[in-house]
């Protein structure tokens, strides 16, 4: 298989990130530096990343976390801040990594896995992975701004399109539900900030068809076999 795919199947990272490692000269195959991601390897080859041998993962793990605020979505933080890895450290012996990210002040659903192939697929824009967020604003969302968001507001990096928008409670128009498939950084916060609202709370309540049902804040569960199959068959 291609070298970048091999690295992803070792549970190190996504295929896209593996390409970076290879091009940066961090990968050896049978003690020879390889900088071509499509270079063909087999399980018999000795592949090293940063001089450490890596192996194909036989046990793939899928963990769904209900992330609290205050945790960084990264495998390691040089500043010593709390990371999501602390919340799932007992989930598996395998090295897990987050699929996508939630910023420090956002709570809700986060998938972690050692399946680099699936992580690559879910992160790719062409699959239009749907996410639903519960947003609490500092003031009621007006009808005019509601309609502007539906039409698509223009941000510094282009138009932000949403799939659906609604009031969670018609008596409290500070509470909004938004469905979106864009993976742009801080996209939900930036939509409302563009219209001069402050996002007081942001919670991802659905990701790729997965929900927070029966997962308390700060807790996690393994995906079922059926859920894994559904994720792998996203078109």
GUKOLLO-334211 format. One record per residue (C-alpha): x, y, z. Coordinates in nm, 4 decimals, decimal comma. Layout:
# residues N
<node xx="X" yy="Y" zz="Z"/>
...
***
This chain:
# residues 235
<node xx="0,0000" yy="0,0000" zz="0,0000"/>
<node xx="0,1137" yy="0,3647" zz="-0,0363"/>
<node xx="0,3437" yy="0,4789" zz="0,2424"/>
<node xx="0,1119" yy="0,7537" zz="0,3687"/>
<node xx="-0,1751" yy="0,5031" zz="0,3893"/>
<node xx="0,0497" yy="0,2603" zz="0,5797"/>
<node xx="0,1315" yy="0,5307" zz="0,8370"/>
<node xx="-0,2390" yy="0,6132" zz="0,8765"/>
<node xx="-0,3141" yy="0,2439" zz="0,9329"/>
<node xx="-0,0519" yy="0,2438" zz="1,2068"/>
<node xx="-0,2812" yy="0,4784" zz="1,3963"/>
<node xx="-0,0286" yy="0,7622" zz="1,3949"/>
<node xx="-0,2303" yy="1,0268" zz="1,2118"/>
<node xx="-0,4472" yy="1,0894" zz="0,9068"/>
<node xx="-0,3162" yy="1,0177" zz="0,5562"/>
<node xx="-0,2934" yy="1,3909" zz="0,4886"/>
<node xx="-0,0727" yy="1,4472" zz="0,7936"/>
<node xx="0,1345" yy="1,1418" zz="0,6972"/>
<node xx="0,2141" yy="1,3123" zz="0,3644"/>
<node xx="0,3650" yy="1,6021" zz="0,5595"/>
<node xx="0,5813" yy="1,3693" zz="0,7708"/>
<node xx="0,7070" yy="1,1933" zz="0,4572"/>
<node xx="0,7859" yy="1,5109" zz="0,2631"/>
<node xx="0,9655" yy="1,6531" zz="0,5664"/>
<node xx="1,2015" yy="1,3538" zz="0,5562"/>
<node xx="1,0889" yy="1,2060" zz="0,8872"/>
<node xx="1,0144" yy="0,8589" zz="0,7469"/>
<node xx="1,2545" yy="0,5722" zz="0,6779"/>
<node xx="1,1693" yy="0,2507" zz="0,4941"/>
<node xx="1,4255" yy="-0,0238" zz="0,5523"/>
<node xx="1,6641" yy="0,2490" zz="0,6768"/>
<node xx="1,6267" yy="0,4528" zz="0,3571"/>
<node xx="1,4705" yy="0,7994" zz="0,3688"/>
<node xx="1,1588" yy="0,8120" zz="0,1506"/>
<node xx="0,9986" yy="1,1438" zz="0,0556"/>
<node xx="0,7374" yy="1,0115" zz="-0,1893"/>
<node xx="0,3977" yy="0,9492" zz="-0,0178"/>
<node xx="0,2895" yy="0,7009" zz="-0,2884"/>
<node xx="0,5965" yy="0,4786" zz="-0,2331"/>
<node xx="0,4678" yy="0,1205" zz="-0,2024"/>
<node xx="0,5307" yy="-0,0724" zz="0,1200"/>
<node xx="0,4098" yy="-0,3986" zz="0,2738"/>
<node xx="0,3787" yy="-0,5285" zz="0,6295"/>
<node xx="0,7223" yy="-0,6912" zz="0,5830"/>
<node xx="0,8956" yy="-0,3543" zz="0,5404"/>
<node xx="1,0517" yy="-0,1819" zz="0,8413"/>
<node xx="0,8972" yy="0,1652" zz="0,8556"/>
<node xx="1,0262" yy="0,4225" zz="1,1027"/>
<node xx="0,8917" yy="0,7654" zz="1,1919"/>
<node xx="1,1465" yy="0,9869" zz="1,3657"/>
<node xx="1,3713" yy="0,6797" zz="1,4079"/>
<node xx="1,0989" yy="0,4834" zz="1,5879"/>
<node xx="0,9514" yy="0,1773" zz="1,4178"/>
<node xx="0,5764" yy="0,1864" zz="1,3616"/>
<node xx="0,3418" yy="-0,1085" zz="1,3122"/>
<node xx="0,0082" yy="-0,1647" zz="1,1425"/>
<node xx="-0,2745" yy="-0,1436" zz="1,3946"/>
<node xx="-0,4743" yy="-0,4610" zz="1,4326"/>
<node xx="-0,7095" yy="-0,3262" zz="1,6974"/>
<node xx="-0,8982" yy="-0,0185" zz="1,5807"/>
<node xx="-1,0651" yy="0,1841" zz="1,8552"/>
<node xx="-1,3441" yy="0,4428" zz="1,8254"/>
<node xx="-1,4290" yy="0,6616" zz="2,1244"/>
<node xx="-1,7047" yy="0,9236" zz="2,1424"/>
<node xx="-1,6374" yy="1,1915" zz="2,4048"/>
<node xx="-1,8733" yy="1,4548" zz="2,5447"/>
<node xx="-1,6068" yy="1,7234" zz="2,5835"/>
<node xx="-1,6380" yy="1,9827" zz="2,8613"/>
<node xx="-1,5212" yy="2,3421" zz="2,8242"/>
<node xx="-1,1636" yy="2,4149" zz="2,9236"/>
<node xx="-0,9920" yy="2,1289" zz="2,7386"/>
<node xx="-0,7691" yy="2,1679" zz="2,4324"/>
<node xx="-0,8359" yy="1,9369" zz="2,1358"/>
<node xx="-0,4830" yy="1,8113" zz="2,0818"/>
<node xx="-0,2734" yy="1,5096" zz="2,1743"/>
<node xx="-0,0184" yy="1,7260" zz="2,3540"/>
<node xx="-0,0017" yy="2,0880" zz="2,4672"/>
<node xx="0,3431" yy="2,2463" zz="2,5168"/>
<node xx="0,1884" yy="2,5047" zz="2,7509"/>
<node xx="0,0707" yy="2,2324" zz="2,9866"/>
<node xx="-0,3005" yy="2,3062" zz="2,9517"/>
<node xx="-0,5595" yy="2,0318" zz="2,9963"/>
<node xx="-0,6165" yy="1,8249" zz="2,6807"/>
<node xx="-0,8966" yy="1,5921" zz="2,5751"/>
<node xx="-0,6509" yy="1,3022" zz="2,5963"/>
<node xx="-0,6668" yy="1,3221" zz="2,9764"/>
<node xx="-1,0384" yy="1,2417" zz="2,9569"/>
<node xx="-0,9908" yy="0,9233" zz="2,7509"/>
<node xx="-0,6578" yy="0,7987" zz="2,8879"/>
<node xx="-0,8208" yy="0,4803" zz="3,0201"/>
<node xx="-1,0111" yy="0,4078" zz="2,6973"/>
<node xx="-0,7433" yy="0,2076" zz="2,5158"/>
<node xx="-0,3797" yy="0,1036" zz="2,5141"/>
<node xx="-0,3619" yy="0,2211" zz="2,1532"/>
<node xx="-0,2626" yy="0,5796" zz="2,0770"/>
<node xx="-0,5796" yy="0,7715" zz="1,9914"/>
<node xx="-0,6083" yy="1,1094" zz="1,8216"/>
<node xx="-0,9027" yy="1,3498" zz="1,7780"/>
<node xx="-1,0966" yy="1,3692" zz="1,4518"/>
<node xx="-1,1271" yy="1,7392" zz="1,3769"/>
<node xx="-1,1336" yy="1,9773" zz="1,6696"/>
<node xx="-1,3466" yy="2,1706" zz="1,9146"/>
<node xx="-1,1955" yy="2,4893" zz="2,0512"/>
<node xx="-1,1182" yy="2,5251" zz="2,4196"/>
<node xx="-1,4444" yy="2,6994" zz="2,5093"/>
<node xx="-1,6690" yy="2,4704" zz="2,3043"/>
<node xx="-1,8246" yy="2,1607" zz="2,4571"/>
<node xx="-1,9891" yy="1,8572" zz="2,3034"/>
<node xx="-1,9216" yy="1,5623" zz="2,0784"/>
<node xx="-1,5685" yy="1,4723" zz="1,9758"/>
<node xx="-1,4620" yy="1,1476" zz="1,8094"/>
<node xx="-1,1203" yy="0,9977" zz="1,8894"/>
<node xx="-0,9713" yy="0,6983" zz="1,7119"/>
<node xx="-0,6556" yy="0,5281" zz="1,5899"/>
<node xx="-0,8172" yy="0,4667" zz="1,2496"/>
<node xx="-0,6289" yy="0,7122" zz="1,0298"/>
<node xx="-0,8256" yy="0,6115" zz="0,7215"/>
<node xx="-1,1613" yy="0,6974" zz="0,8788"/>
<node xx="-1,0250" yy="1,0184" zz="1,0318"/>
<node xx="-0,9094" yy="1,1298" zz="0,6867"/>
<node xx="-1,2510" yy="1,0542" zz="0,5393"/>
<node xx="-1,4493" yy="1,2384" zz="0,8063"/>
<node xx="-1,2226" yy="1,5431" zz="0,7839"/>
<node xx="-1,2504" yy="1,5729" zz="0,4045"/>
<node xx="-1,4890" yy="1,8516" zz="0,2903"/>
<node xx="-1,6345" yy="1,6431" zz="0,0051"/>
<node xx="-1,8173" yy="1,4160" zz="0,2512"/>
<node xx="-2,0180" yy="1,7079" zz="0,3959"/>
<node xx="-2,0203" yy="1,5671" zz="0,7487"/>
<node xx="-2,3128" yy="1,7294" zz="0,9297"/>
<node xx="-2,2763" yy="1,8850" zz="1,2736"/>
<node xx="-2,5466" yy="2,0398" zz="1,4904"/>
<node xx="-2,4629" yy="2,2979" zz="1,7576"/>
<node xx="-2,6671" yy="2,4452" zz="2,0408"/>
<node xx="-2,5733" yy="2,8131" zz="2,0637"/>
<node xx="-2,6501" yy="3,0495" zz="2,3505"/>
<node xx="-2,6141" yy="3,4164" zz="2,2540"/>
<node xx="-2,5767" yy="3,7303" zz="2,4644"/>
<node xx="-2,9000" yy="3,8727" zz="2,3181"/>
<node xx="-3,2002" yy="3,7474" zz="2,1183"/>
<node xx="-3,1347" yy="3,6660" zz="1,7526"/>
<node xx="-3,3466" yy="3,9032" zz="1,5437"/>
<node xx="-3,5584" yy="3,7893" zz="1,2518"/>
<node xx="-3,3442" yy="3,9951" zz="1,0118"/>
<node xx="-3,0228" yy="3,8325" zz="1,1324"/>
<node xx="-3,1892" yy="3,4892" zz="1,1335"/>
<node xx="-3,2722" yy="3,5362" zz="0,7651"/>
<node xx="-2,9245" yy="3,6740" zz="0,6916"/>
<node xx="-2,7632" yy="3,3591" zz="0,8335"/>
<node xx="-2,9966" yy="3,1374" zz="0,6296"/>
<node xx="-2,9034" yy="3,3339" zz="0,3155"/>
<node xx="-2,5322" yy="3,3022" zz="0,3984"/>
<node xx="-2,3163" yy="3,5713" zz="0,5575"/>
<node xx="-1,9866" yy="3,6686" zz="0,3972"/>
<node xx="-1,6841" yy="3,6324" zz="0,6243"/>
<node xx="-1,3191" yy="3,7158" zz="0,5594"/>
<node xx="-1,2615" yy="3,3691" zz="0,4093"/>
<node xx="-1,5764" yy="3,3542" zz="0,1977"/>
<node xx="-1,9469" yy="3,2886" zz="0,2350"/>
<node xx="-2,0583" yy="3,0817" zz="0,5344"/>
<node xx="-2,3466" yy="2,8546" zz="0,4404"/>
<node xx="-2,5603" yy="2,6778" zz="0,6989"/>
<node xx="-2,7830" yy="2,3764" zz="0,6367"/>
<node xx="-3,0499" yy="2,4641" zz="0,8929"/>
<node xx="-3,1196" yy="2,7180" zz="1,1659"/>
<node xx="-3,3887" yy="2,7327" zz="1,4312"/>
<node xx="-3,4808" yy="2,8688" zz="1,7721"/>
<node xx="-3,4463" yy="2,6056" zz="2,0431"/>
<node xx="-3,7249" yy="2,7783" zz="2,2371"/>
<node xx="-3,9518" yy="3,0409" zz="2,0786"/>
<node xx="-3,9811" yy="3,2090" zz="2,4193"/>
<node xx="-3,6025" yy="3,2505" zz="2,4446"/>
<node xx="-3,4526" yy="3,3615" zz="2,1153"/>
<node xx="-3,1013" yy="3,3675" zz="2,2590"/>
<node xx="-3,1058" yy="2,9860" zz="2,2271"/>
<node xx="-3,0380" yy="2,8749" zz="1,8698"/>
<node xx="-2,9753" yy="2,5438" zz="1,6957"/>
<node xx="-2,7546" yy="2,5511" zz="1,3862"/>
<node xx="-2,6728" yy="2,2686" zz="1,1452"/>
<node xx="-2,3610" yy="2,3095" zz="0,9349"/>
<node xx="-2,1143" yy="2,0956" zz="0,7414"/>
<node xx="-1,8316" yy="2,3472" zz="0,6973"/>
<node xx="-1,5097" yy="2,2497" zz="0,8724"/>
<node xx="-1,3665" yy="2,6025" zz="0,8778"/>
<node xx="-1,2037" yy="2,7125" zz="1,2014"/>
<node xx="-1,4443" yy="2,8688" zz="1,4574"/>
<node xx="-1,7079" yy="2,8964" zz="1,1836"/>
<node xx="-2,0144" yy="2,9025" zz="1,4127"/>
<node xx="-1,8681" yy="3,1636" zz="1,6458"/>
<node xx="-1,7539" yy="3,3773" zz="1,3528"/>
<node xx="-2,0999" yy="3,3766" zz="1,1916"/>
<node xx="-2,2589" yy="3,5269" zz="1,5025"/>
<node xx="-1,9662" yy="3,7570" zz="1,5839"/>
<node xx="-1,9929" yy="3,8968" zz="1,2299"/>
<node xx="-2,3474" yy="4,0080" zz="1,3198"/>
<node xx="-2,2256" yy="4,1519" zz="1,6533"/>
<node xx="-2,3450" yy="3,8760" zz="1,8834"/>
<node xx="-2,1321" yy="3,7169" zz="2,1528"/>
<node xx="-2,1521" yy="3,3387" zz="2,1807"/>
<node xx="-2,1898" yy="3,2678" zz="2,5526"/>
<node xx="-2,2103" yy="2,8889" zz="2,5161"/>
<node xx="-2,1441" yy="2,6574" zz="2,2224"/>
<node xx="-2,2202" yy="2,2865" zz="2,2417"/>
<node xx="-2,1912" yy="2,0311" zz="1,9596"/>
<node xx="-2,4901" yy="1,8017" zz="2,0070"/>
<node xx="-2,4623" yy="1,5947" zz="1,6874"/>
<node xx="-2,1683" yy="1,4843" zz="1,4732"/>
<node xx="-2,1994" yy="1,2622" zz="1,1650"/>
<node xx="-2,5256" yy="1,1164" zz="1,2933"/>
<node xx="-2,3850" yy="1,0488" zz="1,6427"/>
<node xx="-2,5528" yy="1,2118" zz="1,9449"/>
<node xx="-2,4744" yy="1,2754" zz="2,3125"/>
<node xx="-2,7452" yy="1,0364" zz="2,4324"/>
<node xx="-2,6377" yy="0,8651" zz="2,7569"/>
<node xx="-2,2948" yy="1,0362" zz="2,7615"/>
<node xx="-2,2564" yy="1,2772" zz="3,0523"/>
<node xx="-2,0256" yy="1,5776" zz="3,0187"/>
<node xx="-1,6623" yy="1,4688" zz="3,0485"/>
<node xx="-1,7513" yy="1,1025" zz="2,9855"/>
<node xx="-1,7090" yy="0,8815" zz="2,6801"/>
<node xx="-1,8242" yy="0,5557" zz="2,5253"/>
<node xx="-1,7066" yy="0,3231" zz="2,2508"/>
<node xx="-1,8903" yy="0,3342" zz="1,9197"/>
<node xx="-2,1017" yy="0,0312" zz="1,8405"/>
<node xx="-2,0119" yy="-0,1894" zz="1,5460"/>
<node xx="-2,3173" yy="-0,0564" zz="1,3620"/>
<node xx="-2,2079" yy="0,3055" zz="1,4166"/>
<node xx="-1,8578" yy="0,2326" zz="1,2845"/>
<node xx="-2,0021" yy="0,0698" zz="0,9721"/>
<node xx="-2,2290" yy="0,3698" zz="0,9110"/>
<node xx="-1,9359" yy="0,6117" zz="0,9436"/>
<node xx="-1,7244" yy="0,4093" zz="0,7030"/>
<node xx="-2,0025" yy="0,4095" zz="0,4448"/>
<node xx="-2,0566" yy="0,7855" zz="0,4385"/>
<node xx="-2,0564" yy="0,8964" zz="0,0755"/>
***
